[in-house]
């Protein structure tokens, strides 16, 4: 039975918001829980949108965080298709919906996520220009890729990040022709650096993907509303029937900014600034998931992480903090990808400029290896490619901060568990 004396409001119906609502109930909170989602679908997970669901290997129902009946069964007041347009911190209310409904909160969680960055070039209003963030985008793209594969059509992808590469792999599995345009010299350059980015370039080349590195799109050319080609700043024109913009995502901070909450600077992701307990500059407002920029003492920095594990683990931490528990969000950043026959997990944080050595254990040429990024002998990050059940050992090495002998790290016969205390 719900006790109406306290009301906790969650704005954002993605994984972080849904897991926060779940945690409030499992932790025994008996007050009102109101979850406001601007999408009409029940809260769902996003990784399948560029992986199994996009490929038709997973049913639509598999993407949802909970069964639809779960919300009513757990007294979670779910408002679908409703946009929150204002937070009044003094009155402690949020305003949402077409009729401007006002609801009081005792604690508020912002889990508003991120949105795809748009190409700022002529031609982006053509019908064949796509983004991928929501389930409706995936459903549309699934049909597009199937038609391109059937008709020997061509998709051009702007951006060789995780989403761009996963869509490239899906497009090739459907049989479509693929060109990827990327201003950096390698795929995933900002995450993996040049040493490991080439592994993914070769993987995709082996499957027929064409890359154009070091160039940017300048225009999408069309006729009668349809895409015909895309032009790059080196003067080349690339025939294409569709274009996917996969140039990153921007945190949805407008609501927080209008409420006067402190934001992180762009160098730290530009999200809503939170402390270790995911509390914002207002003691009664919290933020989690893609929108939150949180301190990570392990790396002496502040990060905004847009990956599934961050939403999965951050939502529950925020919920416990809302309940007054003494918690801290200190997870090692983690993400994964599946492309063709390559499966990968990455733990840590080591963008170019932060490391001085990369050590490989295994055979990178066969795409069955573990890569480690080190600084002064300490492991900052590890990536296991088609090698499994090592994530815990990699994260233990990262957390330990101990100096590790590079030869031992590279030797497959030396157990990883024995390299950290």
N, C-alpha and C positions, 0 to 999 in steps of 0.2 A: 504494500500500500504506500502511495506517494505522500510524503509530508511536504506540504506547500510552503513551509516556513523558509526554505532556501531554494533558489532557482539558479542553476548553472546553464549558461547558454553557450553553444558551440556554433561558430559561423564557419561553414565549409564542410561539405559532405564527401570528402575523399577518405583515403585510408586513415590519415591522422585523426580526423574528426570522428570517424566511426569507431576507431579503437579507443579513443578517449572516452566516448560514451559507454562503450563496453566496460572499460576499466572502472569508471565511476560506479557502475552497478556491482561489479565483482568485488570492489572494495567496500561495499556496504552503504553507499550513499543513498539516502531515501528521499531526497528532495526532488524537485522537478528537473528533468534533463531535457533541454530543447535543442534540437539539431536542425539548423537551417542550411539548406543546400540549394544552390542556384540551378542545378541540373534537375531534370525530371526523372532521371533514373535513380534508383537506390544507390547508396555509396558503393563504389567499386574500386578495384585495384587497377593501376595503369600499365604495369609491365606486359600483360597479355595483349594490349592494344597494338604493340609492335612485334609481338612474338606469336604465341600459339593461337590466339583468337584471330589475329589478322590473317594467319595462314589457314584458317578453317580447321585447325586441329583441336581446338577447345571450344565447347559450346558457350553461348552467351551467358548462361547462368553461372558459369564457373568464375566469372570475373567479380562477382559481388562479394562484399566483405561478410555480410550476413544474409540469411534467408529473409525475404521481405517481412515475414510475420514476426521476426525477432524483435523489431522495434516496439510494436504494440505489446508483445509478451513481456518486455522488460521496461515498460512504461517510459520509453523514449519518445518524446513528441517530435515526430519527423515532419518537417515542412519542405516539400520538394518543389522545385521550380520557383523559389522565392529568393529575391535578392535583398540583402541588407544594404541600405543606403546611408545609414548614419549610426554612430555610437555617441551617446551623450554621457560622458564620463561623470559629470557632476550629478546628473539624475540617475545614473547607472541604468540606462535603458538602451535598447537597440530598436531601430525602426526598420521594418521590412515589409515586403509585399506591395501589391498594387494599391492597397487601401491604407498603406502607412501604419500598419499595426505596430504598436509600441509594447515591448515586453521588458520588464525589470529583470536585472541580473544581480546576483550576489558575486558570482565569479563568471568571467567571460574568457573563452578560448577562441583565438583567431587561427583558423586552419584553412586560410583562403587559397593556398597553393600558389601556382604560377601559371603564366599564359605564354603561348608561343610568341617569340619575337617575329615581327613581320619584316618582309623584304621592303626596303624603301626605294623601290625602282619602278619605272613605268611598266604597266602590264599586269600588275598583281591582282587586278579586278577580273581577269579572265576566268572562265569557268573551270579551266584545267589546272588552277593553282591551288595547292592543298597545304594543310597543316595537320599535325597529329597531336592531339591532347586529350580529346574526349571520345567517348564510345561512339558518338555519331560520326566523328571524323574517321574512326577505324572502320566503321561499317561502309562509309562512302569509299574509303581507300581500298577496302577489300574488293569491291565491285570494279573499281578502276584497274587494279592490278590484274584481276582475272581477265578483264576485257583486253588489256594491253598484251597479256600473255597469249590470248587466243588469236589476236590480230597482228602479232609481231610488232607491237607498239613500243614506244620509247618513253621512259620517264627520266627526267633530269632532276637530281637531288642537290639542293644547295646546302652544303654542310656535311662534313665527314666526322661528326660526333657519334655518340651511341645511337641516337634515334636515326640519324641518316644512314648509318651502316646497317642497322637492323632492318630498315625499310628496303635498303638495297638488296639484302639477302632474301627478304620475302619476295621482292619483285622478281629476282632471278628464279626463285622456286616456282613462281607463277609462269615463268617463261618470257617476261618482259625484258627489253633491252634497257640498260642502265648506264647513265653517266653521272658521276659525282663531281661537283665543283667545290673546291675548298681553298681558301686563301693561305692556309698554313702549308708547310712543306710535307707533312704527313698526316694521316688520319689521327684523331685523338691526340693531337700534338700537345694540347694544354694539360692533358692528364698523364699520358704515358711518355711524352718526350719523343725525340726522333728514334731512339734505340728500339723501342717496342712498337711504335706506330707503324713501322714498315711491315711488321708481322701481319697486321690487319690489311695493309695495302696488298700484300702478296696473296693473302687468303681470298680477297675479293677479285683480284685479277685472275686467279686460277678459276674463278667461277664466271668470268666474262664481263666483269664490271670495268668500265673505263673511268679513269681518274684524270682530272685537270687540277693540279696543285698550283698554288701561287697566283690564283686569279679569282676575281669576284664577278658575280652577275651584275650587269648594268641595265639590262632590259629584257623583258619577256615579250616576244613578238607573237601577235595573233591575228585572226581574221574571223569575223562573225562570232566573236566571243570565245573562240577556241584557240588554244595554244598551238603555235606552229614551230617555234624555235626559241632559244634563249641566247643572248649575247653576253660575252665576258669582256673585261677591261683590257684584254690583249688583242681585241679586234676580231676574235673568232665568233662564229655563229654556230650553235649546236642544235640540230633538229631535235624536236621533242613534241610529244603529244600531251604530256602532263608535266608539271613541275611541283616538287615537294620542297617547302621551306623548312629546313631542319637546322636553324642557326641559333638554337638555344631558347631559353625561357626566361621571362622576367617575373620576379615575385609580385604578387597582387597586393600591393601595399597601400592602395588608395584609401581604403577605409581606415587603416591605422594612421596614415598621415593626416587625414582630415580630423581624426580624433586627437591629434597632437602627440601621438606616441613617438618615441625616439626611433629613428631608423639607422641602420648600419650604413657606413659609406660604401661606395661602389666597389672598392678594393676588397671588401669583406662580403660581397654578394648583394648589398643594397636591400636586404630584407628588414623585417621588424627586429630591432635589437632586443635580445633577451639575456638574462643571466643564466647561471648554470642550472637553475630549476625551471627554465623556460618562462620566467616571469618578465613582463615588459617593464617599461618605465612607470607604468601604473600598477600598483601592488595587487589590484584585483583583476588584471587582464594578463593573459598568457598567450603565447604563440607557439605553434609546432608545425612540423612538416616543411614543405618547400619554401614557405614564406618567412621562416625564422632564421636569423643569423645568431648563432650561439657560440659561446667561448669554448674552445677545446684546449684545455691546459696541456694535454699530451704533446701538442705541436706548438704551444704558445702562440695561438692565433685565434681568430674568429672566423667561422665558416658558415656558409649557407649551402646545404646539401640537398640536391633534387632527386635523390634516389629512394627507392621503395623501402629499404631498411630504415631510413631516417624517419619516414612517416609511420612505419610499423612500430618502432620503438619510442619515437618522440611523443606520439599521442598519449600513450599510457603514462609516461613520466609527467607530462603536463597535467593530466588528470589527478595524479597523486599529489602534485604540488598544489593544485586547486583545493584539495582536501586538507591541506596544511601539513602534509608529510614532508619530512626532511629528505629530499631526493636531489640528485644531480644527474644531468644528462652528459655522460662522458663516453659514449660508445665510440669505438674505432669506426670511422667511415667505411662502409661496405657497399659494393654493388656487384651485379652480375650481368652477363649477356650470353645469348645463344645466337650464333650465326652459322648457318650451314651445319657442318659437323663439329664446329668448335664451341665448346662451353668454357666460360671463364668466370672466375671470381676475383675481385680486387679488394684488398683491405689496406687502409692507411691513407696517407696524403703526401704526395711527393711531386708537385708540379715542377716543370723545368726551372732550374735556378736554385732549387732547394737541396738537390742531391749532388754528390760528386762521384758516384760509382753505381753501375748496374751489374748485378751478378746473376748469371743464369744457371739454374740447376735442371739438367735434362737436355732435350734436343729441341731448340727453337725451330729448326728447319722442318721437323716433323710435327710441330705444333703440339708438343706434349712436354711441358716444362713448367717451372716456377721461376719468375723473375723477382728480384729484390732490388729496391732502390735504397742506397745507403748514403749517409753523411757521416764522415769521420768514423766509419766502421759500425754505425748504429743503423738498424733497419727502420726506415721510414714507411715503407709500403711493400706489399708483396702481391703478386698476381699469379694465380695458378690457372694454367691453360690445359684443359683435358687431363688434369691431375686432381684427384678428389680427396676429401676428408683431411685437408691440411689447413683449413681456414683458422681453426682454433690455435694451432701451433704458430701460424704466421702472426696472428694477432697477439699471442703471448710474447713473441720476439719484439714486436713493435712496442708493446706496453713496457717491456722490461727496460728498454733503453740501454742495454748492455752492448759493449763492443763485441762484434762477432768476427771470427776469422773468415775471410772471404773464401778461402780454399775449402774450409769445412762447409760453408754455406752452399757452395757449388757442388759438393760431392753427394750424389744420390744415396750412397751407403751410410752417410752420417745422419742419424735421426734428427729431425728438426726439433723435437721435444727436448733434446739434450743440449741445445745451444742457448737456452734461456734458463735462468734460475727459477 
